[in-house]
């Protein structure tokens, strides 16, 4: 689980997939490492990445992040590809569980947040998710609207 300590100078959110919680029902989340090149890390320090339209998949016993965007670093001698597949680092047990959930249960692995942890390493929080139907989205939106309205009534009722 990502520690959100505001006083820690190394903790910094790089990219967040805000749409994931609207489009998917997140069952569980896992923190995993990511294999990056030097120019990618330098680019992330400048806060230029996007994980909104990406996903993760298990291929040949390895977990890969597909279609994530990391902007090119201008001052790099050897630049990187912006949308290359990046390997994610998880334990064998978590990898087996992820494969089981995606292949047998028909779930999706969605990236939620990319951030620098307290040690300064790039981490990615991924969620095991099930896609929401349109009626599920409407129900969750109505529930959220009712919560807002309830808070408004409590504030103005006093």
N, C-alpha and C positions, 0 to 999 in steps of 0.2 A: 504494500500500500504506500502511496506517495505521501511523504511527510510535508505538510504545508506550513513550514516554519518561516514566518515573515522576517525574523531577526537573522536568519542564516544568510550570509552574503552569497553563497554558492548556489542556493536553490533558486531556479528561474524557469518559468514555463516558457517553452519555445513555441509550441503549436498545440492547439486544442481543437478537437473535433466536436463542436457544440451540437451539430446536427445528429450525431450518433444516438443520443438519448431520445430524440424525437422519432427517428426512423426505426429504432431497434429497442427491444426489451432486453436490457443487460442482465444476464444471469449471474455472472461472476467476472472479476477482473484480476489480472496478473501483471506484475511488474517484470519487465524483461530488459535485457541489455540489447544493444544494437551495434553491429560491426560497421564502422565508418572509416573513411579515409581522412587524412589530415586537412585537406581543403574543405571537406564537408563539416568538420568540427569548427573550423574557423568561420565558415559561413553561418553556422548555427549560433555562434557567439554574437554575431551581428543580428540575430533574431529574424532569419528569413527562411521559413519552412512552411509546408502545408501538408497535413495528414487527413484533410477532410474527405477527399475522394479515394483514399487508399484502403486496402484491406490486407489481411495476413492469411497465408495458406501453408499447409504442411505438405512438402514435396520431398520424397525420398528420405524421410527421417529427419528433415530439417525444417525449421520455421522461417518463412520469408515474408518480408514486408513488400508489397507490390504497389506501384504507382504513387509512392510518396514523393513529394517535391522538396528538394533542398536547392536553393538558389546557388548559382556558380559564384565562387569567390574570385574577385577581380585580381587580387595580387598573388594568386597561386601560380606556381611555375607549371605544375601538372594539374589541370582542372579535372573535375569529375563530371559524370553524366548526371543531369538533374533528376531524372525519373528512373534510375536503375533499381533493380531488385536488391534489397538489403537484408542480410541475414540477421535474424533475431536470436538471442541467446536465452534459452530456458533449460530447466533440468529435464532429464529423460522422463521422469514421472509426469511432469506437466505437459511435455510434448505428447506423450501417449494419451493423456486425458484430452488434450486439444484435438488430436487426430480422431479419437473416439467420438467426441462431440460433433465434429464437422462431418465425418463420414457416416456415422450411424444415426445421429439425431438430427442431422440437417441444419446445424447452427452455423453461424458466421463468426469469424474472428475480426473484430473491428478495433482499430487504434483509437484510443480516447484522448490521451495527452502525451506529448513529448516534452521532456524537461531535463534540466541538469539537476542531479541530486545533490545532497549535502557534501559529497566528496568531489563534485565537479564532473562526474561521469554523465553521459547522455543516457537516459532511460526512457522507455516507452511503456505506457500503461495500456494494455490491450484488454478488451472485453469480449467474453463469449456471449453472443447475442442471438436472439431469435427475431426475425423481421416482423414488424407490426403491420397489420392490415389497416385499411383506411378507417374502419369503425373503431379500432383500438386507438388510433391517433386522435380521433375526435373525442373519444371518452377521456383520454389523458389530458387533452386540452380543456375539456369542460371541467374536469376535476381541478386543474390548475387555476382556471378562471374563478371557480367557486371559492378556492382558497384565498385568492386575492380579494374577492368581494367580501368574504367573511372578515378578513383583516381590516378592510376599510370600514365595515360596519362596527367592528369592535373599537376602532380608533375614534370614530365620530359619535358613537353611542355613549361614550363616557362623559 
